[in-house]
Structure formats: C-alpha cells, structure tokens
Amino acid sequence: MSKETLLQEITQRLVGKTIHELRQIARIVGVSHPTDVKKERLIVEICAIAANRLEPAPRSARGAPPKSTEYDRLLVDKIYECRSLYGADEESRGFVIEVANPDADSSACDCAGILKKGATHGFLRTDGCFASYSDVFVNQSFITRYALRDGDEVEGKCIKSDGAEAPSLISVYAVNGKTPPVRFADFGEFPPAFPQKAIALSTAESDFTLRIIELFSPLGFGQRAVIIAPPHSGKTALLKELGRGIIQNAVSQSGVCQDKISQNKISPSGISRNNISESGALQNDPQTLVVALSLAARPEESAELGGVFKKFFFTTFDMEEERHAEALSFVIAYCRRQASAGKKVVLLADGLSNLPFSSGLAIKLLSAANNAGEAGSVTVVAALSDDSDGVRYLSEAANCVITLAPAAGKIFPMPDVLNSYTVRCELMQTAEEVSAARAIRRAFPAQSVCDGVEKLFTQAGTPDIISRYKS
C-alpha cells in the first residue's frame, strides 16, 4: 500500500470517530492540547503528524486525566506506519524543517487567510481583499514547497517575532480545506460545459420570487447569469434572497442545514431528480460555497451585505479603478481555487453598473464561470441596471438572464418571465417543467403576464402549477 493510500485510509477512519475517540488518539500520537480544538482540526493535526509534517508535541502531565484510557490501537499503529513511510522520503523531511512545534512558543496561534503573492513573499489576507494589520507574512519557501497560488485559502499557525511588523506563518494545516501535500488542477484547464444540475433556491412556498426563477430561468452550477433590473426593482434584494436560499438548501449528508436554520423545504417541481432528497426537497451539494462581491458601493450598503454573507468582499465608490480591478481579480482567484478543490462556488456580484463598461471588469467577472462537473464549478450571478453601459453585450454573453419587472404588485422582486430565460434549460429541467413554462408564457397577454404569474404562484404550489400547464 502506498503512503498516499494509507494516509487516505487513516483520514477516512478518523472522520468516523467521535470527538472523544479522536482526543484519545490525539493524546497518543502527540497533538498539542487536544481538548481545546474541534473535531475537524483534530483530524487535520493527526493527519499532519501521520504525514511527518508536524512534530508530535511532548506528553504533558498537567490537567485532569482522561476519563478513559482505551483507544483504537490498530489505527494508531497505522498512523505510526504512515509517518515512517513519509519520514523515509527526503521531500517529506523537508516539510518538517519549516513546521514548528506549536508548544515551542506560547505566542503561536492559529491563523487562516487567502494568499496574495508578491515577487519574493506573500501575505494571507485575513480581512477582505486588501492589506490589514491582521495579515500574516508567508515566506517564499512555503509558497514554493506547497505550490501555493494566488487565492489559495491557507490554515496554519503563525507567530509574531519581536520587531516584526506582521506575524509569520510557521506551519500549514490545510490548503483549500485539504491536508497538504496536495496538488490542485488549474480550474481554467477544464473544458467549458453547460450546467447539468439545477441550484435549489426556494425553501418554502412563500419564496415566490425564487420559485418563479426556478421554473422560468433556472440557475445551474456553473451558470453565467445576469440580473437586469430597472431602478428600485430589487436587484440587491434578489441577490440576498438567492444567497439565503442557496445556503439553506446546501444540506449536509446528515440532512442538517449548513447554517443550522430550521426550514420547511418543498420540491420546486415535485419530480424526481438526482439532487432530490428522500423528503422530496431539491437540495444543493453540501460543498456549495456562496461568495458575495460588491463593487464601488456605498459604505452603508457594504456593511449591510457583510452582515448577510460569511464570505463577503467589497470596494467603495471613493476608491480608484485599480482597486476595483484588484478586488475582482482577488475574488475570482479565490473562487477558482475553491472550485479546483471540488467545491460548488456561487459568486453573487453587485455594483457592476457603478463601473465603466470600458474597464472590462464585467466581462472578466462573467468569464470566470465554468462547470467542471464533479471537479467543481464557479457560478456567477451579476446584477446590472437596465441603463448600464454594455448591458446588451453582457446579456448576450450570459447563458442565463433574469429580468426584473418594475415594482408594482405583491411579489417583490418580480421576475419578468417574458424576458427571462436560461440557455439549454432542458439539461436541468424535466420535459414537464419546460413545457409548463412555455405554456404559461403563452397563456397571458404580454402586457399582463406578470400579473397572471403573480396570481398563479401566490395561489398554488409549483407542482400544482406544472401539473396544470405541462401538456
């Protein structure tokens, strides 16, 4: 058995252990302070010791004794065997040189950030996409040895030396959620493909806007979508609703929502698909990651969006155009790195209308979208004002257009179903759904189609609507 296969087997067995079993194993193999860290971090540190990238911490007699002395001896033997295999490798020994013992200095602490590389070194951006006082210095040797790239999310330990302006990275636990050493494919190398799996948006029958979008202009993983909206029609509000719906539908394998929000899921179509749960609810991949970007926005709007999304990046209207371009490049790199690690990334972008079309930023943003199947995907949803420069060109470049109607009725925001569409929607929808959407568009006069759709969706569930109009 190769050392990589053995390490993978160890990782899988650790994942199946309880927190108490993991702590017992961690004490034996030399994890520092195992009772102070969560399950995921324990697994990362045990694997780092198994791969000979982290020196075992010395045993400590301080603190209360463990409640039990039992542990999985066979698994511990495999960890030692794996460590010996990696220790025989010259390259692996090189990793240990730069991985410091966390107990060697009491000022060492956990750190995490997104890498921004320079000519001779890099920094982990820990607060947004620009430099801050909490950034962590990354030596070039780390970048070379771990093959780190711009946008990689790095977790490890850092220490601030006397006289240093910033803390320095001294060990690496994970890169993009994976235990190093690991090599990621360049996401740009994957051939483009139309989305094959729809993104679940609605979580209840009262999510009228999201239910309408799911039927008339569905979003899929890897979609390149634009929201075209007249003034005050709710494009920013729609981005918030999309983010909330995607996150709440990204359930774990145990059926618990990522954000632990209680919800009443429904099936948007009532028809079986490969991402329908046993309860009949359309679900998103648990590896779905929602990222929000606001460009050239008002500071108060940025603060409001920051309270909604965990991964949120922004620039304000008083910044130079170069700063907007820098932020966009940073976020795109981050999304692509996460996708290359197997995640389904959904990037919600607002504020493109505040930037000149000649800057090319809007095109750069839309071109970041791609569907690489099981290898990951980047979905881009960009909100634009209908009077923006280049809006016609951008809508033609997109493969999904969601047009909003002026605010007038009960549903807000209200999609204009006559001018909203998804290219090759039949790849994500059933024949009944496609047929129903076409029939509904033809059932009402053009000038009153929004009123008719509003009445339909406020009085009936989506499965009933499809059943009525599918033929």
PyMOL commands that set and color helices and strands:
alter all, ss='L'
color gray80, all
select helices_A, chain A and resi 3-15+19-29+34-36+39-50+73-87+90-98+102-104+140-145+187-189+208-216+235-249+299-306+321-340+352-354+357-359+361-366+373-375+391-397+417-419+425-427+431-443+446-459+462-469
alter helices_A, ss='H'
color red, helices_A
select strands_A, chain A and resi 109-117+121-125+136-139+153-159+168-175+224-229+288-297+311-316+344-350+370-371+377-385+400-405+414-415+421-422
alter strands_A, ss='S'
color yellow, strands_A
deselect
rebuild
show_as cartoon
